[in-house]
Amino acid sequence: MAAIYRAIIRRADKFVPPKMQPFWNHPAGPKTVFFWAPCFKWRNCQSKSYTGVTQYPWYSLVIIPKNWNLFGVNVFVATTGLYQLSRIYK
């Protein structure tokens, strides 16, 4: 599976414009799991467990490389979770 992924990336490398090369080759860019993992973290708030509502958004800024995509997702998930908890409390 990894060999297939590397082959696809090698082919895609040829089509990335020069201006996009820094983003494409960044340690947290689209060629890595650091970029794609937060994309799969979005989920329906109705099915969310409230026990782990604080998603520690700052953790994504402590790890190296800094992952702003993950930070944004974590802030959103924590905000919606806290909002849902406030609705339950009321």
N, CA, C and O atoms as a CHARMM CRD file, in Angstrom:
* protein
*
  360
    1    1 MET  N      0.81700  -1.18500   0.00000 PROA 1      0.00000
    2    1 MET  CA     0.00000   0.00000   0.00000 PROA 1      0.00000
    3    1 MET  C      0.86900   1.26200   0.00000 PROA 1      0.00000
    4    1 MET  O      0.57500   2.22700  -0.70600 PROA 1      0.00000
    5    2 ALA  N      1.94200   1.24300   0.79900 PROA 2      0.00000
    6    2 ALA  CA     2.83300   2.39800   0.85500 PROA 2      0.00000
    7    2 ALA  C      3.52200   2.61400  -0.49100 PROA 2      0.00000
    8    2 ALA  O      3.75500   3.75300  -0.89500 PROA 2      0.00000
    9    3 ALA  N      3.84300   1.53800  -1.17500 PROA 3      0.00000
   10    3 ALA  CA     4.50100   1.65800  -2.48300 PROA 3      0.00000
   11    3 ALA  C      3.56300   2.31900  -3.49300 PROA 3      0.00000
   12    3 ALA  O      3.99900   3.11600  -4.32400 PROA 3      0.00000
   13    4 ILE  N      2.29600   1.98800  -3.41900 PROA 4      0.00000
   14    4 ILE  CA     1.31000   2.59400  -4.32200 PROA 4      0.00000
   15    4 ILE  C      1.19800   4.08800  -4.02700 PROA 4      0.00000
   16    4 ILE  O      1.16000   4.90900  -4.94400 PROA 4      0.00000
   17    5 TYR  N      1.14500   4.43200  -2.74400 PROA 5      0.00000
   18    5 TYR  CA     1.06000   5.84300  -2.35300 PROA 5      0.00000
   19    5 TYR  C      2.27500   6.62400  -2.84800 PROA 5      0.00000
   20    5 TYR  O      2.13700   7.71200  -3.40500 PROA 5      0.00000
   21    6 ARG  N      3.45700   6.06300  -2.64200 PROA 6      0.00000
   22    6 ARG  CA     4.68500   6.75100  -3.10100 PROA 6      0.00000
   23    6 ARG  C      4.68900   6.92300  -4.61500 PROA 6      0.00000
   24    6 ARG  O      5.14200   7.95500  -5.11100 PROA 6      0.00000
   25    7 ALA  N      4.19800   5.94400  -5.35600 PROA 7      0.00000
   26    7 ALA  CA     4.13700   6.05200  -6.81500 PROA 7      0.00000
   27    7 ALA  C      3.17900   7.16600  -7.23500 PROA 7      0.00000
   28    7 ALA  O      3.46800   7.92600  -8.15800 PROA 7      0.00000
   29    8 ILE  N      2.05700   7.25400  -6.56200 PROA 8      0.00000
   30    8 ILE  CA     1.09000   8.31600  -6.86700 PROA 8      0.00000
   31    8 ILE  C      1.69000   9.68400  -6.57400 PROA 8      0.00000
   32    8 ILE  O      1.53700  10.61200  -7.36700 PROA 8      0.00000
   33    9 ILE  N      2.37000   9.81300  -5.44200 PROA 9      0.00000
   34    9 ILE  CA     2.99100  11.09500  -5.07300 PROA 9      0.00000
   35    9 ILE  C      4.08000  11.47600  -6.07500 PROA 9      0.00000
   36    9 ILE  O      4.18200  12.64000  -6.46400 PROA 9      0.00000
   37   10 ARG  N      4.90000  10.50000  -6.49900 PROA 10     0.00000
   38   10 ARG  CA     5.94300  10.80200  -7.49500 PROA 10     0.00000
   39   10 ARG  C      5.34000  11.34600  -8.78200 PROA 10     0.00000
   40   10 ARG  O      5.88800  12.26700  -9.38700 PROA 10     0.00000
   41   11 ARG  N      4.21700  10.78000  -9.20000 PROA 11     0.00000
   42   11 ARG  CA     3.55200  11.27700 -10.41300 PROA 11     0.00000
   43   11 ARG  C      2.94600  12.65400 -10.17100 PROA 11     0.00000
   44   11 ARG  O      3.02400  13.52800 -11.03500 PROA 11     0.00000
   45   12 ALA  N      2.34500  12.84900  -9.00700 PROA 12     0.00000
   46   12 ALA  CA     1.71500  14.13800  -8.69300 PROA 12     0.00000
   47   12 ALA  C      2.75100  15.24900  -8.55700 PROA 12     0.00000
   48   12 ALA  O      2.45600  16.40700  -8.85000 PROA 12     0.00000
   49   13 ASP  N      3.96700  14.90700  -8.11400 PROA 13     0.00000
   50   13 ASP  CA     5.03500  15.90900  -7.95800 PROA 13     0.00000
   51   13 ASP  C      5.26600  16.68100  -9.25200 PROA 13     0.00000
   52   13 ASP  O      5.59600  17.86600  -9.21400 PROA 13     0.00000
   53   14 LYS  N      5.09900  16.03000 -10.37700 PROA 14     0.00000
   54   14 LYS  CA     5.35700  16.66000 -11.68200 PROA 14     0.00000
   55   14 LYS  C      4.33400  17.74700 -12.01300 PROA 14     0.00000
   56   14 LYS  O      4.61900  18.64200 -12.80800 PROA 14     0.00000
   57   15 PHE  N      3.14800  17.67400 -11.40900 PROA 15     0.00000
   58   15 PHE  CA     2.07000  18.59100 -11.76000 PROA 15     0.00000
   59   15 PHE  C      1.90000  19.74600 -10.76900 PROA 15     0.00000
   60   15 PHE  O      1.06700  20.62600 -10.98600 PROA 15     0.00000
   61   16 VAL  N      2.67000  19.75000  -9.70400 PROA 16     0.00000
   62   16 VAL  CA     2.55600  20.81600  -8.71100 PROA 16     0.00000
   63   16 VAL  C      3.29500  22.04900  -9.22800 PROA 16     0.00000
   64   16 VAL  O      4.48000  21.97200  -9.55300 PROA 16     0.00000
   65   17 PRO  N      2.59200  23.19900  -9.30600 PROA 17     0.00000
   66   17 PRO  CA     3.24600  24.41300  -9.80000 PROA 17     0.00000
   67   17 PRO  C      4.37000  24.86300  -8.85700 PROA 17     0.00000
   68   17 PRO  O      4.32600  24.57900  -7.66000 PROA 17     0.00000
   69   18 PRO  N      5.35900  25.55200  -9.38600 PROA 18     0.00000
   70   18 PRO  CA     6.49300  25.99500  -8.55900 PROA 18     0.00000
   71   18 PRO  C      6.08100  26.82100  -7.33800 PROA 18     0.00000
   72   18 PRO  O      6.70300  26.70200  -6.28300 PROA 18     0.00000
   73   19 LYS  N      5.05100  27.65100  -7.46100 PROA 19     0.00000
   74   19 LYS  CA     4.61600  28.46300  -6.32100 PROA 19     0.00000
   75   19 LYS  C      4.04100  27.61000  -5.19900 PROA 19     0.00000
   76   19 LYS  O      4.07300  28.01800  -4.03900 PROA 19     0.00000
   77   20 MET  N      3.52200  26.44500  -5.52200 PROA 20     0.00000
   78   20 MET  CA     2.91800  25.56600  -4.53200 PROA 20     0.00000
   79   20 MET  C      3.91700  24.56200  -3.95000 PROA 20     0.00000
   80   20 MET  O      3.57200  23.82500  -3.02700 PROA 20     0.00000
   81   21 GLN  N      5.14500  24.52000  -4.46900 PROA 21     0.00000
   82   21 GLN  CA     6.14900  23.55900  -4.00300 PROA 21     0.00000
   83   21 GLN  C      6.44000  23.65300  -2.50500 PROA 21     0.00000
   84   21 GLN  O      6.52500  22.61400  -1.85100 PROA 21     0.00000
   85   22 PRO  N      6.59800  24.87200  -1.92100 PROA 22     0.00000
   86   22 PRO  CA     6.85800  24.92700  -0.47500 PROA 22     0.00000
   87   22 PRO  C      5.72900  24.29000   0.34600 PROA 22     0.00000
   88   22 PRO  O      5.98900  23.57300   1.31200 PROA 22     0.00000
   89   23 PHE  N      4.48000  24.55600  -0.04200 PROA 23     0.00000
   90   23 PHE  CA     3.34000  23.95000   0.65600 PROA 23     0.00000
   91   23 PHE  C      3.31300  22.43800   0.43600 PROA 23     0.00000
   92   23 PHE  O      3.08500  21.67300   1.37300 PROA 23     0.00000
   93   24 TRP  N      3.54200  22.02000  -0.78900 PROA 24     0.00000
   94   24 TRP  CA     3.50400  20.60200  -1.15300 PROA 24     0.00000
   95   24 TRP  C      4.57700  19.80900  -0.40700 PROA 24     0.00000
   96   24 TRP  O      4.33200  18.67500   0.00600 PROA 24     0.00000
   97   25 ASN  N      5.75600  20.39300  -0.23200 PROA 25     0.00000
   98   25 ASN  CA     6.88000  19.68700   0.39600 PROA 25     0.00000
   99   25 ASN  C      7.03400  19.98600   1.88400 PROA 25     0.00000
  100   25 ASN  O      7.98700  19.52300   2.50900 PROA 25     0.00000
  101   26 HSD  N      6.11200  20.75100   2.45700 PROA 26     0.00000
  102   26 HSD  CA     6.17500  21.08900   3.88500 PROA 26     0.00000
  103   26 HSD  C      6.05600  19.81800   4.73100 PROA 26     0.00000
  104   26 HSD  O      5.36400  18.88300   4.32900 PROA 26     0.00000
  105   27 PRO  N      6.72200  19.76500   5.90300 PROA 27     0.00000
  106   27 PRO  CA     6.62800  18.57500   6.76600 PROA 27     0.00000
  107   27 PRO  C      5.21100  18.23600   7.21800 PROA 27     0.00000
  108   27 PRO  O      4.94100  17.09700   7.59700 PROA 27     0.00000
  109   28 ALA  N      4.29700  19.21500   7.18200 PROA 28     0.00000
  110   28 ALA  CA     2.89500  18.94400   7.51000 PROA 28     0.00000
  111   28 ALA  C      2.01200  19.18700   6.28700 PROA 28     0.00000
  112   28 ALA  O      0.82800  19.49400   6.41900 PROA 28     0.00000
  113   29 GLY  N      2.59100  19.05000   5.11000 PROA 29     0.00000
  114   29 GLY  CA     1.85500  19.29900   3.87300 PROA 29     0.00000
  115   29 GLY  C      1.03800  18.10200   3.42000 PROA 29     0.00000
  116   29 GLY  O      0.96800  17.08800   4.11500 PROA 29     0.00000
  117   30 PRO  N      0.41200  18.22500   2.23600 PROA 30     0.00000
  118   30 PRO  CA    -0.50200  17.20100   1.74800 PROA 30     0.00000
  119   30 PRO  C      0.16200  15.85600   1.43600 PROA 30     0.00000
  120   30 PRO  O     -0.53600  14.87500   1.18100 PROA 30     0.00000
  121   31 LYS  N      1.45900  15.79500   1.45000 PROA 31     0.00000
  122   31 LYS  CA     2.13600  14.51100   1.20200 PROA 31     0.00000
  123   31 LYS  C      2.24900  13.67200   2.47300 PROA 31     0.00000
  124   31 LYS  O      2.75300  12.54900   2.42800 PROA 31     0.00000
  125   32 THR  N      1.78400  14.20800   3.61100 PROA 32     0.00000
  126   32 THR  CA     1.96100  13.51800   4.88900 PROA 32     0.00000
  127   32 THR  C      0.62500  13.25500   5.56700 PROA 32     0.00000
  128   32 THR  O     -0.40000  13.83600   5.20900 PROA 32     0.00000
  129   33 VAL  N      0.65900  12.37900   6.53900 PROA 33     0.00000
  130   33 VAL  CA    -0.54300  12.07500   7.33000 PROA 33     0.00000
  131   33 VAL  C     -0.92400  13.26200   8.21100 PROA 33     0.00000
  132   33 VAL  O     -2.08500  13.39100   8.59900 PROA 33     0.00000
  133   34 PHE  N      0.03800  14.13200   8.53100 PROA 34     0.00000
  134   34 PHE  CA    -0.24200  15.30100   9.35800 PROA 34     0.00000
  135   34 PHE  C     -1.26700  16.21500   8.70800 PROA 34     0.00000
  136   34 PHE  O     -2.01100  16.91000   9.40100 PROA 34     0.00000
  137   35 PHE  N     -1.31000  16.21800   7.39500 PROA 35     0.00000
  138   35 PHE  CA    -2.25600  17.05700   6.67100 PROA 35     0.00000
  139   35 PHE  C     -3.62700  16.39500   6.58600 PROA 35     0.00000
  140   35 PHE  O     -4.64700  17.05600   6.78300 PROA 35     0.00000
  141   36 TRP  N     -3.65900  15.10500   6.29600 PROA 36     0.00000
  142   36 TRP  CA    -4.92000  14.41500   6.02400 PROA 36     0.00000
  143   36 TRP  C     -5.65700  13.94500   7.27100 PROA 36     0.00000
  144   36 TRP  O     -6.88300  13.83900   7.24100 PROA 36     0.00000
  145   37 ALA  N     -4.96300  13.66200   8.35300 PROA 37     0.00000
  146   37 ALA  CA    -5.62600  13.16700   9.56100 PROA 37     0.00000
  147   37 ALA  C     -6.67500  14.14400  10.08900 PROA 37     0.00000
  148   37 ALA  O     -7.77000  13.70300  10.43900 PROA 37     0.00000
  149   38 PRO  N     -6.39500  15.46400  10.16500 PROA 38     0.00000
  150   38 PRO  CA    -7.43600  16.37900  10.64700 PROA 38     0.00000
  151   38 PRO  C     -8.66500  16.41800   9.73900 PROA 38     0.00000
  152   38 PRO  O     -9.77400  16.68000  10.20500 PROA 38     0.00000
  153   39 CYS  N     -8.47100  16.15900   8.45900 PROA 39     0.00000
  154   39 CYS  CA    -9.61100  16.17600   7.53700 PROA 39     0.00000
  155   39 CYS  C    -10.62300  15.09700   7.89100 PROA 39     0.00000
  156   39 CYS  O    -11.81900  15.26700   7.65100 PROA 39     0.00000
  157   40 PHE  N    -10.16200  13.99300   8.45800 PROA 40     0.00000
  158   40 PHE  CA   -11.05500  12.89900   8.82500 PROA 40     0.00000
  159   40 PHE  C    -11.57200  13.04500  10.25500 PROA 40     0.00000
  160   40 PHE  O    -12.36300  12.22500  10.72100 PROA 40     0.00000
  161   41 LYS  N    -11.12600  14.08500  10.94400 PROA 41     0.00000
  162   41 LYS  CA   -11.56100  14.28500  12.32200 PROA 41     0.00000
  163   41 LYS  C    -12.92800  14.96300  12.39900 PROA 41     0.00000
  164   41 LYS  O    -13.60200  14.87200  13.42500 PROA 41     0.00000
  165   42 TRP  N    -13.34600  15.64100  11.32700 PROA 42     0.00000
  166   42 TRP  CA   -14.65500  16.28500  11.32000 PROA 42     0.00000
  167   42 TRP  C    -15.71400  15.20500  11.47100 PROA 42     0.00000
  168   42 TRP  O    -15.65100  14.16700  10.81200 PROA 42     0.00000
  169   43 ARG  N    -16.67100  15.44800  12.32900 PROA 43     0.00000
  170   43 ARG  CA   -17.72900  14.46100  12.53600 PROA 43     0.00000
  171   43 ARG  C    -19.01500  15.14900  12.97700 PROA 43     0.00000
  172   43 ARG  O    -19.02400  16.34000  13.29000 PROA 43     0.00000
  173   44 ASN  N    -20.08100  14.39000  12.99500 PROA 44     0.00000
  174   44 ASN  CA   -21.38200  14.90400  13.36900 PROA 44     0.00000
  175   44 ASN  C    -21.39900  15.18700  14.87100 PROA 44     0.00000
  176   44 ASN  O    -21.06100  14.32000  15.67600 PROA 44     0.00000
  177   45 CYS  N    -21.79100  16.39300  15.23700 PROA 45     0.00000
  178   45 CYS  CA   -21.80100  16.77600  16.65700 PROA 45     0.00000
  179   45 CYS  C    -22.85500  16.02100  17.45100 PROA 45     0.00000
  180   45 CYS  O    -22.71800  15.88400  18.66600 PROA 45     0.00000
  181   46 GLN  N    -23.89700  15.53100  16.80200 PROA 46     0.00000
  182   46 GLN  CA   -24.94100  14.80600  17.51000 PROA 46     0.00000
  183   46 GLN  C    -24.43000  13.47500  18.04000 PROA 46     0.00000
  184   46 GLN  O    -24.91100  12.99100  19.06400 PROA 46     0.00000
  185   47 SER  N    -23.46400  12.88000  17.35600 PROA 47     0.00000
  186   47 SER  CA   -22.95900  11.57000  17.77900 PROA 47     0.00000
  187   47 SER  C    -21.70200  11.68800  18.63700 PROA 47     0.00000
  188   47 SER  O    -21.02600  10.69300  18.89900 PROA 47     0.00000
  189   48 LYS  N    -21.39600  12.90000  19.06900 PROA 48     0.00000
  190   48 LYS  CA   -20.16600  13.14700  19.81700 PROA 48     0.00000
  191   48 LYS  C    -20.30100  12.72000  21.27900 PROA 48     0.00000
  192   48 LYS  O    -21.34100  12.92200  21.90700 PROA 48     0.00000
  193   49 SER  N    -19.25300  12.14000  21.79400 PROA 49     0.00000
  194   49 SER  CA   -19.20000  11.80700  23.21100 PROA 49     0.00000
  195   49 SER  C    -18.75300  13.05200  23.96500 PROA 49     0.00000
  196   49 SER  O    -17.78000  13.69300  23.56800 PROA 49     0.00000
  197   50 TYR  N    -19.43600  13.40100  25.03000 PROA 50     0.00000
  198   50 TYR  CA   -19.12300  14.62700  25.76300 PROA 50     0.00000
  199   50 TYR  C    -18.08300  14.41500  26.85100 PROA 50     0.00000
  200   50 TYR  O    -17.67500  15.37200  27.50900 PROA 50     0.00000
  201   51 THR  N    -17.65000  13.18300  27.04900 PROA 51     0.00000
  202   51 THR  CA   -16.65800  12.93900  28.09800 PROA 51     0.00000
  203   51 THR  C    -15.30400  13.52100  27.72300 PROA 51     0.00000
  204   51 THR  O    -14.56800  13.96800  28.60300 PROA 51     0.00000
  205   52 GLY  N    -14.96300  13.52700  26.46800 PROA 52     0.00000
  206   52 GLY  CA   -13.66500  14.05800  26.03600 PROA 52     0.00000
  207   52 GLY  C    -13.82300  15.33500  25.26000 PROA 52     0.00000
  208   52 GLY  O    -13.19600  15.50800  24.21500 PROA 52     0.00000
  209   53 VAL  N    -14.66200  16.24900  25.75800 PROA 53     0.00000
  210   53 VAL  CA   -15.01200  17.43500  24.98300 PROA 53     0.00000
  211   53 VAL  C    -13.84400  18.39800  24.81000 PROA 53     0.00000
  212   53 VAL  O    -13.76600  19.08000  23.78800 PROA 53     0.00000
  213   54 THR  N    -12.94800  18.47100  25.76400 PROA 54     0.00000
  214   54 THR  CA   -11.79100  19.35100  25.57700 PROA 54     0.00000
  215   54 THR  C    -10.78800  18.59700  24.72500 PROA 54     0.00000
  216   54 THR  O    -10.18400  17.62400  25.17500 PROA 54     0.00000
  217   55 GLN  N    -10.62000  19.03800  23.52800 PROA 55     0.00000
  218   55 GLN  CA    -9.79100  18.34700  22.54400 PROA 55     0.00000
  219   55 GLN  C     -8.34000  18.80500  22.58200 PROA 55     0.00000
  220   55 GLN  O     -7.55300  18.44300  21.70700 PROA 55     0.00000
  221   56 TYR  N     -7.98300  19.59100  23.57900 PROA 56     0.00000
  222   56 TYR  CA    -6.61700  20.10800  23.71000 PROA 56     0.00000
  223   56 TYR  C     -6.12800  20.74500  22.40900 PROA 56     0.00000
  224   56 TYR  O     -5.18100  20.24900  21.80000 PROA 56     0.00000
  225   57 PRO  N     -6.76500  21.84300  21.97500 PROA 57     0.00000
  226   57 PRO  CA    -6.36500  22.46700  20.71500 PROA 57     0.00000
  227   57 PRO  C     -4.90100  22.89800  20.69800 PROA 57     0.00000
  228   57 PRO  O     -4.27000  22.88300  19.64100 PROA 57     0.00000
  229   58 TRP  N     -4.35100  23.28100  21.85000 PROA 58     0.00000
  230   58 TRP  CA    -2.97200  23.76900  21.88300 PROA 58     0.00000
  231   58 TRP  C     -1.96100  22.66200  21.60700 PROA 58     0.00000
  232   58 TRP  O     -0.81600  22.95600  21.26200 PROA 58     0.00000
  233   59 TYR  N     -2.35200  21.40200  21.75000 PROA 59     0.00000
  234   59 TYR  CA    -1.41800  20.29700  21.50000 PROA 59     0.00000
  235   59 TYR  C     -0.90700  20.32500  20.06500 PROA 59     0.00000
  236   59 TYR  O      0.24700  19.98100  19.80900 PROA 59     0.00000
  237   60 SER  N     -1.75700  20.73200  19.13200 PROA 60     0.00000
  238   60 SER  CA    -1.34200  20.75100  17.73200 PROA 60     0.00000
  239   60 SER  C     -0.30400  21.83300  17.45500 PROA 60     0.00000
  240   60 SER  O      0.32600  21.82500  16.39700 PROA 60     0.00000
  241   61 LEU  N     -0.11700  22.76300  18.38900 PROA 61     0.00000
  242   61 LEU  CA     0.91200  23.79100  18.21700 PROA 61     0.00000
  243   61 LEU  C      2.19800  23.43000  18.94500 PROA 61     0.00000
  244   61 LEU  O      3.22800  24.07600  18.75300 PROA 61     0.00000
  245   62 VAL  N      2.13900  22.39300  19.78500 PROA 62     0.00000
  246   62 VAL  CA     3.31900  21.95500  20.52700 PROA 62     0.00000
  247   62 VAL  C      4.11500  20.94400  19.71000 PROA 62     0.00000
  248   62 VAL  O      5.34500  20.92300  19.76000 PROA 62     0.00000
  249   63 ILE  N      3.40200  20.10400  18.95700 PROA 63     0.00000
  250   63 ILE  CA     4.08700  19.07200  18.18200 PROA 63     0.00000
  251   63 ILE  C      4.85500  19.70900  17.03100 PROA 63     0.00000
  252   63 ILE  O      4.54600  20.81800  16.59500 PROA 63     0.00000
  253   64 ILE  N      5.83900  19.00300  16.56100 PROA 64     0.00000
  254   64 ILE  CA     6.63300  19.48100  15.42800 PROA 64     0.00000
  255   64 ILE  C      6.43900  18.50400  14.29100 PROA 64     0.00000
  256   64 ILE  O      6.65500  17.30700  14.48200 PROA 64     0.00000
  257   65 PRO  N      6.04200  18.95700  13.12500 PROA 65     0.00000
  258   65 PRO  CA     5.80700  20.33300  12.70300 PROA 65     0.00000
  259   65 PRO  C      4.46600  20.84900  13.21800 PROA 65     0.00000
  260   65 PRO  O      3.54400  20.07500  13.47400 PROA 65     0.00000
  261   66 LYS  N      4.37200  22.19000  13.36500 PROA 66     0.00000
  262   66 LYS  CA     3.10800  22.79100  13.79300 PROA 66     0.00000
  263   66 LYS  C      2.04300  22.45700  12.75300 PROA 66     0.00000
  264   66 LYS  O      2.26900  22.57600  11.54900 PROA 66     0.00000
  265   67 ASN  N      0.89600  22.04100  13.23700 PROA 67     0.00000
  266   67 ASN  CA    -0.17200  21.63700  12.33300 PROA 67     0.00000
  267   67 ASN  C     -1.37500  22.55400  12.54400 PROA 67     0.00000
  268   67 ASN  O     -2.20200  22.31300  13.42400 PROA 67     0.00000
  269   68 TRP  N     -1.46600  23.60100  11.73300 PROA 68     0.00000
  270   68 TRP  CA    -2.53500  24.58500  11.87000 PROA 68     0.00000
  271   68 TRP  C     -3.87900  24.00500  11.45900 PROA 68     0.00000
  272   68 TRP  O     -4.91500  24.41700  11.98100 PROA 68     0.00000
  273   69 ASN  N     -3.87800  23.06400  10.53900 PROA 69     0.00000
  274   69 ASN  CA    -5.11500  22.39800  10.13900 PROA 69     0.00000
  275   69 ASN  C     -5.70900  21.64300  11.32400 PROA 69     0.00000
  276   69 ASN  O     -6.90700  21.74200  11.58800 PROA 69     0.00000
  277   70 LEU  N     -4.88200  20.89800  12.03000 PROA 70     0.00000
  278   70 LEU  CA    -5.32600  20.17100  13.21000 PROA 70     0.00000
  279   70 LEU  C     -5.78600  21.13300  14.30500 PROA 70     0.00000
  280   70 LEU  O     -6.77200  20.86500  14.99100 PROA 70     0.00000
  281   71 PHE  N     -5.08400  22.24200  14.46900 PROA 71     0.00000
  282   71 PHE  CA    -5.46500  23.24700  15.46300 PROA 71     0.00000
  283   71 PHE  C     -6.86900  23.78500  15.17100 PROA 71     0.00000
  284   71 PHE  O     -7.69300  23.90300  16.07800 PROA 71     0.00000
  285   72 GLY  N     -7.13400  24.10800  13.91300 PROA 72     0.00000
  286   72 GLY  CA    -8.44900  24.61600  13.54100 PROA 72     0.00000
  287   72 GLY  C     -9.55800  23.61200  13.81500 PROA 72     0.00000
  288   72 GLY  O    -10.61500  23.97400  14.33100 PROA 72     0.00000
  289   73 VAL  N     -9.32000  22.37300  13.47500 PROA 73     0.00000
  290   73 VAL  CA   -10.30700  21.32200  13.72800 PROA 73     0.00000
  291   73 VAL  C    -10.53600  21.16400  15.22000 PROA 73     0.00000
  292   73 VAL  O    -11.68100  21.06200  15.66000 PROA 73     0.00000
  293   74 ASN  N     -9.47000  21.14100  16.00700 PROA 74     0.00000
  294   74 ASN  CA    -9.60800  20.96500  17.45400 PROA 74     0.00000
  295   74 ASN  C    -10.35300  22.13400  18.10300 PROA 74     0.00000
  296   74 ASN  O    -11.15900  21.92400  19.01000 PROA 74     0.00000
  297   75 VAL  N    -10.09400  23.35200  17.65200 PROA 75     0.00000
  298   75 VAL  CA   -10.81200  24.51000  18.19500 PROA 75     0.00000
  299   75 VAL  C    -12.30000  24.38800  17.87100 PROA 75     0.00000
  300   75 VAL  O    -13.14800  24.64300  18.72500 PROA 75     0.00000
  301   76 PHE  N    -12.61100  24.00100  16.64500 PROA 76     0.00000
  302   76 PHE  CA   -14.00600  23.84800  16.24900 PROA 76     0.00000
  303   76 PHE  C    -14.69900  22.75800  17.06000 PROA 76     0.00000
  304   76 PHE  O    -15.80800  22.96100  17.55400 PROA 76     0.00000
  305   77 VAL  N    -14.05200  21.60800  17.19900 PROA 77     0.00000
  306   77 VAL  CA   -14.65200  20.49300  17.94300 PROA 77     0.00000
  307   77 VAL  C    -14.83400  20.87200  19.41800 PROA 77     0.00000
  308   77 VAL  O    -15.87300  20.57500  20.00700 PROA 77     0.00000
  309   78 ALA  N    -13.84000  21.52100  20.01200 PROA 78     0.00000
  310   78 ALA  CA   -13.95700  21.93400  21.41800 PROA 78     0.00000
  311   78 ALA  C    -15.06900  22.96000  21.58800 PROA 78     0.00000
  312   78 ALA  O    -15.82800  22.89600  22.55500 PROA 78     0.00000
  313   79 THR  N    -15.17300  23.90400  20.65900 PROA 79     0.00000
  314   79 THR  CA   -16.21400  24.93500  20.74200 PROA 79     0.00000
  315   79 THR  C    -17.60400  24.32100  20.62900 PROA 79     0.00000
  316   79 THR  O    -18.48700  24.63100  21.42800 PROA 79     0.00000
  317   80 THR  N    -17.79900  23.46000  19.64900 PROA 80     0.00000
  318   80 THR  CA   -19.11500  22.84800  19.49600 PROA 80     0.00000
  319   80 THR  C    -19.44100  21.94600  20.68200 PROA 80     0.00000
  320   80 THR  O    -20.59200  21.89400  21.11500 PROA 80     0.00000
  321   81 GLY  N    -18.46300  21.24600  21.20600 PROA 81     0.00000
  322   81 GLY  CA   -18.68200  20.39900  22.38000 PROA 81     0.00000
  323   81 GLY  C    -19.06800  21.21000  23.60000 PROA 81     0.00000
  324   81 GLY  O    -19.97600  20.83000  24.34100 PROA 81     0.00000
  325   82 LEU  N    -18.38300  22.33000  23.81600 PROA 82     0.00000
  326   82 LEU  CA   -18.72000  23.19400  24.95000 PROA 82     0.00000
  327   82 LEU  C    -20.10600  23.81700  24.77900 PROA 82     0.00000
  328   82 LEU  O    -20.85200  23.97500  25.74500 PROA 82     0.00000
  329   83 TYR  N    -20.43600  24.16600  23.54500 PROA 83     0.00000
  330   83 TYR  CA   -21.78200  24.68700  23.27800 PROA 83     0.00000
  331   83 TYR  C    -22.84500  23.63400  23.59600 PROA 83     0.00000
  332   83 TYR  O    -23.86500  23.94000  24.21300 PROA 83     0.00000
  333   84 GLN  N    -22.60200  22.39800  23.17300 PROA 84     0.00000
  334   84 GLN  CA   -23.55800  21.32500  23.45300 PROA 84     0.00000
  335   84 GLN  C    -23.67700  21.08000  24.96400 PROA 84     0.00000
  336   84 GLN  O    -24.77000  20.83400  25.47400 PROA 84     0.00000
  337   85 LEU  N    -22.55900  21.14800  25.66300 PROA 85     0.00000
  338   85 LEU  CA   -22.60400  20.98600  27.12100 PROA 85     0.00000
  339   85 LEU  C    -23.40000  22.10900  27.77900 PROA 85     0.00000
  340   85 LEU  O    -24.14000  21.87600  28.73500 PROA 85     0.00000
  341   86 SER  N    -23.24600  23.32800  27.26500 PROA 86     0.00000
  342   86 SER  CA   -24.02800  24.44000  27.82200 PROA 86     0.00000
  343   86 SER  C    -25.51500  24.23800  27.57800 PROA 86     0.00000
  344   86 SER  O    -26.33400  24.60300  28.42100 PROA 86     0.00000
  345   87 ARG  N    -25.87100  23.66500  26.44200 PROA 87     0.00000
  346   87 ARG  CA   -27.28200  23.37100  26.17100 PROA 87     0.00000
  347   87 ARG  C    -27.80200  22.28600  27.12100 PROA 87     0.00000
  348   87 ARG  O    -28.93500  22.36500  27.59400 PROA 87     0.00000
  349   88 ILE  N    -26.99300  21.30000  27.39100 PROA 88     0.00000
  350   88 ILE  CA   -27.39600  20.23100  28.32600 PROA 88     0.00000
  351   88 ILE  C    -27.56300  20.80300  29.71600 PROA 88     0.00000
  352   88 ILE  O    -28.51000  20.45700  30.42300 PROA 88     0.00000
  353   89 TYR  N    -26.64700  21.68100  30.11700 PROA 89     0.00000
  354   89 TYR  CA   -26.69400  22.27800  31.44700 PROA 89     0.00000
  355   89 TYR  C    -27.96300  23.11200  31.63400 PROA 89     0.00000
  356   89 TYR  O    -28.59800  23.07000  32.68800 PROA 89     0.00000
  357   90 LYS  N    -28.32300  23.87100  30.59200 PROA 90     0.00000
  358   90 LYS  CA   -29.53200  24.72300  30.67100 PROA 90     0.00000
  359   90 LYS  C    -30.75800  23.84000  30.71700 PROA 90     0.00000
  360   90 LYS  O    -31.87900  24.34400  30.78500 PROA 90     0.00000
